[in-house]
Amino acid sequence: MFADLKAHYEALKDRRIAATLDADRARNFAAQTGDLRLDYAKTQIDETALAMLIDLLDQTGVADKRAAMFEGRPINETEGRAVLHTALRNLDGGAVMVDGQDVMPEVLKTLDRMADFANAVRDGSYTGQGGAITDVVNIGIGGSDLGPKMGTLALAPYHDGPRCHFVSNVDPADIAQTLRALDPATTLVIVASKTFTTIETMTNARTAKAWMGESVSDTGAQFAALSTAADKTADFGIDPSRVFGFADWVGGRYSMWGPIGLSMMIAIGPDAFRAFLRGGQAMDRHFRSAPWRENLPALLAMVGLWHNQVCGHATRAVLPYDNNLSRLPAYLQQLEMESNGKGVSMDGVALPFDSGPVVWGEPGTNGQHAFYQLIHQGTRVIPCEFLVAARGHEDALHHQHQLLVANCLAQSEALMMGRTLDEAKAKVADKYAGAELDRQAAHRVFPGNRPSVTLTYPQLTPEMLGMLVALYEHRVFVEGAVLGINSYDQWGVELGKELATSLQPVVEGDKTAEGKDGSTAALVGFLQKHGL
Ligand code: F6P
């Protein structure tokens, strides 16, 4: 499927990107929707490559698949489910039908219930045994943690509700260190789990309940649940008035728009949360209507396919020059790698090409002083994705923001321009001569021609965050649709879960490691000898 594109890449890969980058290219290889602009001019993609990539979208039926998703057809075929997280932000978009029924009345009713509860927590009319809620602890993992945590951090400038904490890891250090600083009598615990069976979450929820029970008489009264499993939340002792449900057509890693976003809503307030939803809805409309050439999710996906499946760059760095987006790379790791890290196509046949890339990153400028060395001079090419706002939220420190922006733009420029041997020699010619000059200069050469894209926006508002998250969700959809995989299941997490269950009695000492492989048995032996 990628043969022609690969041949095209081979033909142009030594061309210097910088040599082609005039004002026309800058204009033609950029797109904008609302206030969000994508610049992909600093890549090797040319008009021919773009035409071929657009052709690929057409040949693989992406438009029909997109319609199937928005129309609520069961595109998550291995689980027989529709994929309709878009309904959660469909604030004024009319009916969304699943199995002949409009799901919007229930979605909007739940959103109103969440808003009422969030307001009550925020204004102190909902209290704990010790009075108004000062702290909210969201217990969840994967999509029931990463989305609300990333979003709450991202919107820190809008955070005017109680403090929010996020506990995800089954490592007792996580919950113990979080709860140690809190007063149970003024803490609300939100158990966020679509299935309400995830072992880490349920273990932490029980620990939190025991902690609460040490000083609060009605522990259940200070718990809320976000789940599709109403029977299980009732068994846990949470009153239905504080249970916020959603349907199975909301995948875990796509769920921050609905009840799973409750902690974020409590932090920033229902109005700001609705603005976040509006941003997502605006991106949905853009994705459904814009031609591929102007369609940001499709363009980002085409750049992704180009770099990964065509050029063979196995990883991609996400580099937000926006400290409040510090958890965006982690959030995207689940969104992209759990969605598109698959080995077979929809019909169960081994993929003849690579699936999704490894996604990683850290905010700038921190990353510059850590791993950018490898990005600039290492032997592997790592496509980079920069994000930067025109303005931060610290008006009095705008000069620092300007420094941040200068660094961001400088990095993409440096990656593209590089530094030749002659330029490097000129830099150190006053210190060295002859063979030593050659040797020293070689260390200072930057190959350049390293691709990057940049997303820019005026400010990271709730609405802009909504646009960005929806942009990435649809990018994953387009890449998955082209690759012909199911982006909405995650069978790859099952085996480890099963083996952890079978190893539990072994590590607890109730069973021997007999039957386990030699390495695993030896690891258990070592850990037991040292106090396991
Ligand atoms: O283990 C993977 C996973 O199923 C994710 O897809 C999901 O986001 C996470 O676990 C948590 O699941 P739950 O919300 O059901 O606790």
Boltz pocket constraint, residues with backbone or C-beta under 6 A from the ligand:
constraints:
  - pocket:
      binder: B
      contacts: [[A, 141], [A, 142], [A, 143], [A, 144], [A, 192], [A, 193], [A, 194], [A, 195], [A, 196], [A, 197], [A, 198], [A, 201], [A, 252], [A, 253], [A, 338], [A, 490], [A, 493]]
      max_distance: 6.0
